[in-house]
Amino acid sequence: MKKFLAVLMTLCILASCLAGCSSAAPSASDGGSGSGAAVELNVSLAHNQTSADNPYVISSEKFKTALEEVSGGRATATLYHGTLGENESELIEKLEMGAVNMTIASPGFMTSLGVNEIDMFSLLYLFESFDHWAACVDGEFGEAMKQVVAEKLDNRFKIMGYWTASIRDYYGKKPITCPDDLKGMTIRTQSASVVQDFWVGCGTIPTSVAWGELYQALQQGVVDSAENDYTSFRLKEHHKTENGKYVCETHHDYTTRLFLTSGAFYGSLTDEQKGWVDEACRIATEENRSVTIRMFEESKQKVIEDGAIVTEYADMDIDAFKAIAIPIQDKFAEENNMQQYLEMIRSTKA
């Protein structure tokens, strides 16, 4: 009996130790770092994309992972993949109000805030390749634009990185190779005035259609064509519509998206916390570019497999498109006193 009681007591003590060890393990709320460190900073990041395959989603997840790693588990991120709205203007409002700490947005929203210079990013045929684009935004031009934004908006926003949404191409109800092929066609495009001027110069009729309504507009013939990158229109299946099946690689826009935080939020961080956020943003920005470039080829192949008919870039009369775009670039630079910025881009080598 004594031996039995001794064994029973030993088992009870062992069970108690195991239970204590289990309760000490870090939970999911610790950011999943496994370090057991208390979370002192939770950064909320929202964007307007909902598909798990979208580069925004993948890159945001990378930001969260990187932030947890560089902080040793003392910081994490809460991500909102389109769940706070698919309208960029709403997300910008939430950023200003402090409802979110970070977001990704097209530069054009800043024109309504008085930063007309930001429309330089909307100029078509401004960049020659992904490498040329990266060299510009990571170099003198990109730094200069950060300063313009900070000064004109009194540090309300801080650009933490330049992301890309890939290369935009034409897709529509018929194939094209030059601007003359576009005459009289309606096209859904971006609202920036310099973009509209280009498509008008090509003979088209720019038309406003919400992104979420574009599939139906193409299917029902409300618009003859549109323009966007392979991944974006593939995920929305625009290429499967009657007016979206001809894809022609105009490569007119190597896009820029701003990875933003508010000046108020960033200013509230300690120097150590700023270091964590800066490094996580750098890693997420690298991820965005890598994933976007990879998915360009993957999405193109899937679009072709779905039955879309592609006219390759080499078969397009790109010089004819550039002949329309370059005077618009020059006019914009002159009107906004940005000749030196335009020269920075034109003189930068990939």
C-alpha positions as CSV (number, residue, x, y, z in Angstrom):
1,M,0.0,0.0,0.0
2,K,2.9,2.4,0.9
3,K,4.5,1.7,-2.5
4,F,1.2,2.4,-4.3
5,L,0.7,5.7,-2.5
6,A,4.3,6.8,-3.3
7,V,3.8,6.0,-7.0
8,L,0.5,7.9,-7.0
9,M,2.0,11.0,-5.4
10,T,4.8,11.0,-7.9
11,L,2.4,10.9,-10.8
12,C,0.4,13.8,-9.3
13,I,3.5,15.9,-9.0
14,L,4.6,15.1,-12.6
15,A,1.1,16.0,-13.9
16,S,1.2,19.3,-12.0
17,C,4.6,20.2,-13.6
18,L,3.4,19.4,-17.1
19,A,0.3,21.6,-16.7
20,G,2.4,24.5,-15.5
21,C,4.8,24.2,-18.4
22,S,1.9,24.1,-20.8
23,S,0.3,27.3,-19.4
24,A,3.6,29.1,-19.8
25,A,3.7,28.5,-23.6
26,P,3.2,31.6,-25.7
27,S,-0.3,32.0,-27.3
28,A,-1.3,33.3,-30.7
29,S,-1.9,36.7,-29.2
30,D,1.8,37.0,-28.6
31,G,2.2,37.3,-32.4
32,G,3.3,33.7,-32.8
33,S,7.0,34.6,-32.2
34,G,7.5,31.8,-29.7
35,S,9.7,34.1,-27.7
36,G,7.3,34.6,-24.9
37,A,7.9,38.4,-25.0
38,A,5.1,40.7,-24.1
39,V,3.7,42.5,-27.1
40,E,4.1,46.3,-26.6
41,L,3.2,47.4,-30.2
42,N,0.5,46.2,-32.5
43,V,0.5,47.9,-35.9
44,S,-2.8,47.7,-37.9
45,L,-2.3,47.5,-41.6
46,A,-5.3,47.7,-44.1
47,H,-5.4,47.5,-47.9
48,N,-8.2,47.1,-50.5
49,Q,-7.4,43.7,-51.9
50,T,-9.3,40.6,-50.9
51,S,-7.8,37.7,-52.9
52,A,-5.3,35.6,-51.0
53,D,-3.3,35.4,-54.2
54,N,-2.8,39.2,-54.4
55,P,0.7,40.5,-53.9
56,Y,-0.7,43.0,-51.3
57,V,-1.9,40.2,-49.1
58,I,1.4,38.2,-49.4
59,S,3.5,41.3,-48.8
60,S,1.4,42.4,-45.8
61,E,1.8,38.9,-44.3
62,K,5.6,39.3,-44.8
63,F,5.4,42.7,-42.9
64,K,3.7,41.0,-39.9
65,T,6.3,38.2,-39.8
66,A,9.2,40.5,-40.2
67,L,8.0,42.9,-37.5
68,E,7.6,40.0,-35.1
69,E,11.1,38.7,-35.9
70,V,13.0,42.0,-35.7
71,S,11.3,43.0,-32.5
72,G,11.8,39.6,-30.8
73,G,8.1,39.2,-30.4
74,R,7.6,42.6,-28.8
75,A,5.7,43.9,-31.8
76,T,3.1,42.4,-34.1
77,A,0.6,43.5,-36.8
78,T,-3.1,43.1,-37.3
79,L,-3.9,42.8,-41.0
80,Y,-7.1,43.7,-42.8
81,H,-7.2,42.3,-46.3
82,G,-10.0,44.3,-47.8
83,T,-12.2,43.8,-44.8
84,L,-12.2,47.6,-43.9
85,G,-13.3,48.5,-47.5
86,E,-12.0,48.2,-51.1
87,N,-12.1,52.0,-51.6
88,E,-8.7,53.6,-51.2
89,S,-10.1,56.9,-50.2
90,E,-11.9,55.3,-47.2
91,L,-8.7,53.7,-46.1
92,I,-6.8,57.0,-46.3
93,E,-9.5,58.6,-44.1
94,K,-9.1,55.8,-41.6
95,L,-5.3,56.3,-41.7
96,E,-5.7,60.0,-40.9
97,M,-8.2,59.4,-38.1
98,G,-6.0,56.8,-36.5
99,A,-8.4,53.9,-37.1
100,V,-5.5,52.1,-38.9
101,N,-1.8,52.7,-38.7
102,M,-0.7,51.8,-42.3
103,T,-2.1,51.3,-45.7
104,I,-1.2,50.9,-49.4
105,A,-2.6,53.4,-51.9
106,S,-2.2,54.8,-55.4
107,P,-0.4,58.2,-55.3
108,G,-3.2,60.0,-57.1
109,F,-5.3,60.6,-53.9
110,M,-2.8,63.3,-52.9
111,T,-3.7,65.5,-55.7
112,S,-7.0,66.3,-53.9
113,L,-4.9,67.3,-50.9
114,G,-2.9,69.8,-53.0
115,V,0.1,67.7,-53.9
116,N,-0.2,68.1,-57.7
117,E,3.4,66.9,-58.1
118,I,2.4,63.4,-57.1
119,D,0.8,62.9,-60.5
120,M,4.2,62.5,-61.9
121,F,3.9,58.8,-60.9
122,S,0.8,58.7,-63.2
123,L,2.6,59.7,-66.3
124,L,2.6,56.9,-68.9
125,Y,5.8,55.5,-70.5
126,L,7.8,57.3,-67.7
127,F,9.8,54.1,-66.9
128,E,11.4,51.7,-69.3
129,S,11.5,48.6,-67.1
130,F,11.0,47.3,-63.6
131,D,14.7,47.8,-63.0
132,H,14.5,51.4,-64.3
133,W,11.5,52.0,-62.0
134,A,13.2,50.6,-59.0
135,A,16.4,52.6,-59.6
136,C,14.3,55.8,-59.7
137,V,12.1,55.3,-56.7
138,D,15.0,54.0,-54.6
139,G,17.3,56.8,-55.7
140,E,17.4,60.6,-55.9
141,F,13.9,60.9,-57.4
142,G,12.2,58.7,-54.8
143,E,13.8,60.6,-51.9
144,A,12.9,63.9,-53.5
145,M,9.2,62.9,-53.8
146,K,9.2,61.8,-50.1
147,Q,10.3,65.3,-49.2
148,V,7.7,67.0,-51.4
149,V,4.9,65.0,-49.8
150,A,6.2,65.6,-46.3
151,E,6.5,69.4,-46.8
152,K,3.3,70.0,-48.7
153,L,1.2,67.9,-46.2
154,D,3.0,69.0,-43.1
155,N,4.1,65.5,-42.3
156,R,0.5,64.1,-42.2
157,F,1.7,61.1,-44.2
158,K,5.0,59.3,-44.3
159,I,6.0,57.1,-47.3
160,M,7.6,53.9,-45.8
161,G,8.2,52.3,-49.1
162,Y,7.4,52.3,-52.8
163,W,5.4,49.3,-53.9
164,T,4.4,48.3,-57.3
165,A,1.1,46.9,-58.8
166,S,3.0,45.5,-61.8
167,I,2.7,46.7,-65.5
168,R,-0.5,47.9,-67.0
169,D,-1.6,46.7,-70.4
170,Y,-4.6,47.1,-72.7
171,Y,-7.3,44.5,-72.9
172,G,-10.5,44.8,-75.0
173,K,-12.9,43.5,-77.6
174,K,-10.4,43.6,-80.4
175,P,-6.6,43.4,-80.8
176,I,-4.5,46.6,-81.3
177,T,-0.9,47.4,-82.1
178,C,-1.0,51.2,-82.4
179,P,-3.0,54.2,-81.3
180,D,-5.0,54.4,-84.5
181,D,-6.5,51.0,-83.7
182,L,-8.1,52.5,-80.6
183,K,-10.0,55.4,-82.3
184,G,-13.6,55.7,-81.2
185,M,-13.4,53.0,-78.5
186,T,-14.4,53.5,-74.9
187,I,-11.9,52.5,-72.3
188,R,-12.1,52.2,-68.5
189,T,-9.0,53.8,-67.1
190,Q,-7.6,55.7,-64.1
191,S,-9.0,59.2,-63.4
192,A,-5.7,61.1,-63.2
193,S,-5.8,63.9,-65.8
194,V,-2.5,63.0,-67.3
195,V,-3.7,59.4,-67.9
196,Q,-7.0,60.7,-69.4
197,D,-5.0,63.0,-71.7
198,F,-3.0,60.1,-73.0
199,W,-6.0,57.9,-73.9
200,V,-7.8,60.8,-75.4
201,G,-4.7,61.4,-77.5
202,C,-5.0,57.8,-78.7
203,G,-8.5,58.5,-79.9
204,T,-10.4,56.7,-77.1
205,I,-13.2,57.8,-74.9
206,P,-12.1,57.4,-71.2
207,T,-15.0,56.0,-69.1
208,S,-15.4,55.8,-65.4
209,V,-16.4,52.4,-64.1
210,A,-15.9,51.2,-60.5
211,W,-13.4,48.3,-60.3
212,G,-15.9,46.0,-58.7
213,E,-18.4,46.7,-61.5
214,L,-15.9,46.3,-64.4
215,Y,-16.5,42.6,-65.1
216,Q,-20.2,43.2,-65.8
217,A,-19.4,46.4,-67.8
218,L,-17.1,44.4,-70.1
219,Q,-19.5,41.5,-70.3
220,Q,-22.4,43.6,-71.2
221,G,-20.5,45.9,-73.6
222,V,-20.9,49.0,-71.4
223,V,-17.2,49.6,-72.2
224,D,-15.1,48.3,-75.1
225,S,-11.9,47.9,-73.2
226,A,-9.9,48.5,-70.1
227,E,-6.3,48.5,-68.9
228,N,-4.6,47.0,-65.9
229,D,-2.0,44.4,-65.0
230,Y,-2.3,40.7,-65.7
231,T,-2.6,39.6,-62.1
232,S,-5.4,42.2,-61.2
233,F,-7.6,41.4,-64.2
234,R,-7.0,37.7,-64.0
235,L,-8.2,37.5,-60.4
236,K,-11.3,39.4,-61.5
237,E,-11.6,37.2,-64.7
238,H,-12.0,40.2,-67.0
239,H,-10.2,38.3,-69.7
240,K,-13.1,35.8,-69.8
241,T,-15.6,38.5,-70.9
242,E,-16.5,39.3,-74.5
243,N,-14.8,42.7,-74.3
244,G,-11.7,41.6,-72.4
245,K,-10.3,38.7,-74.3
246,Y,-7.7,40.5,-76.4
247,V,-4.7,41.5,-74.3
248,C,-2.2,43.7,-76.0
249,E,1.1,44.4,-74.2
250,T,1.3,48.2,-74.3
251,H,3.3,48.2,-71.0
252,H,2.3,51.8,-70.7
253,D,2.6,52.0,-66.9
254,Y,5.1,50.6,-64.4
255,T,2.9,51.4,-61.5
256,T,3.8,52.9,-58.2
257,R,1.9,52.4,-55.0
258,L,2.7,54.1,-51.7
259,F,3.2,52.1,-48.5
260,L,2.0,54.7,-46.0
261,T,1.8,55.5,-42.4
262,S,0.5,58.6,-40.7
263,G,3.0,61.2,-39.3
264,A,1.1,61.1,-36.0
265,F,1.5,57.3,-35.6
266,Y,5.1,57.2,-36.6
267,G,5.9,60.2,-34.3
268,S,4.4,58.4,-31.4
269,L,6.9,55.5,-31.6
270,T,10.1,55.2,-29.6
271,D,13.3,55.2,-31.6
272,E,13.6,51.4,-31.0
273,Q,10.0,50.8,-32.3
274,K,10.7,53.0,-35.3
275,G,13.7,50.8,-36.1
276,W,11.5,47.7,-36.0
277,V,8.8,49.3,-38.3
278,D,11.4,50.7,-40.7
279,E,13.1,47.3,-41.1
280,A,9.8,45.4,-41.5
281,C,8.7,47.9,-44.1
282,R,11.9,47.4,-46.0
283,I,11.5,43.6,-46.0
284,A,7.8,43.9,-47.0
285,T,8.7,46.2,-49.8
286,E,11.3,43.8,-51.2
287,E,8.7,41.0,-50.9
288,N,6.1,43.1,-52.8
289,R,8.4,43.7,-55.8
290,S,9.6,40.1,-55.9
291,V,6.1,38.6,-55.7
292,T,4.7,41.1,-58.2
293,I,7.3,40.4,-60.8
294,R,7.0,36.7,-60.4
295,M,3.2,36.8,-60.6
296,F,3.3,38.8,-63.8
297,E,4.6,35.8,-65.7
298,E,2.4,33.3,-63.8
299,S,-0.7,35.4,-64.4
300,K,0.1,35.9,-68.1
301,Q,0.4,32.2,-68.6
302,K,-2.9,31.5,-66.8
303,V,-4.7,34.1,-68.9
304,I,-3.5,32.5,-72.1
305,E,-4.5,29.1,-70.8
306,D,-8.0,30.5,-70.1
307,G,-8.3,31.4,-73.8
308,A,-7.3,35.1,-73.9
309,I,-5.4,36.1,-77.1
310,V,-2.2,38.0,-76.3
311,T,-0.3,40.4,-78.6
312,E,3.3,40.5,-77.3
313,Y,5.1,43.7,-76.5
314,A,7.6,43.1,-79.3
315,D,4.7,43.2,-81.8
316,M,3.4,46.5,-80.6
317,D,4.2,49.9,-82.2
318,I,5.4,51.3,-78.9
319,D,7.1,54.3,-80.5
320,A,3.7,55.5,-81.7
321,F,2.3,55.3,-78.1
322,K,5.4,57.1,-76.7
323,A,5.0,59.9,-79.3
324,I,1.7,60.7,-77.5
325,A,3.0,60.2,-73.9
326,I,6.2,62.2,-74.0
327,P,4.7,65.6,-74.8
328,I,2.3,65.0,-71.9
329,Q,5.3,64.3,-69.6
330,D,7.0,67.5,-70.8
331,K,3.9,69.6,-70.3
332,F,3.2,68.3,-66.9
333,A,6.8,68.9,-65.7
334,E,6.7,72.5,-67.0
335,E,3.3,73.4,-65.5
336,N,4.3,72.0,-62.1
337,N,7.9,73.2,-62.1
338,M,9.2,69.6,-62.1
339,Q,11.6,69.6,-65.0
340,Q,14.5,68.6,-62.7
341,Y,12.4,65.6,-61.4
342,L,11.7,64.5,-65.0
343,E,15.3,64.8,-65.8
344,M,16.2,62.7,-62.8
345,I,14.1,59.8,-64.2
346,R,15.3,60.2,-67.8
347,S,18.9,60.2,-66.7
348,T,18.7,57.3,-64.3
349,K,20.0,54.0,-65.7
350,A,18.6,50.7,-64.7
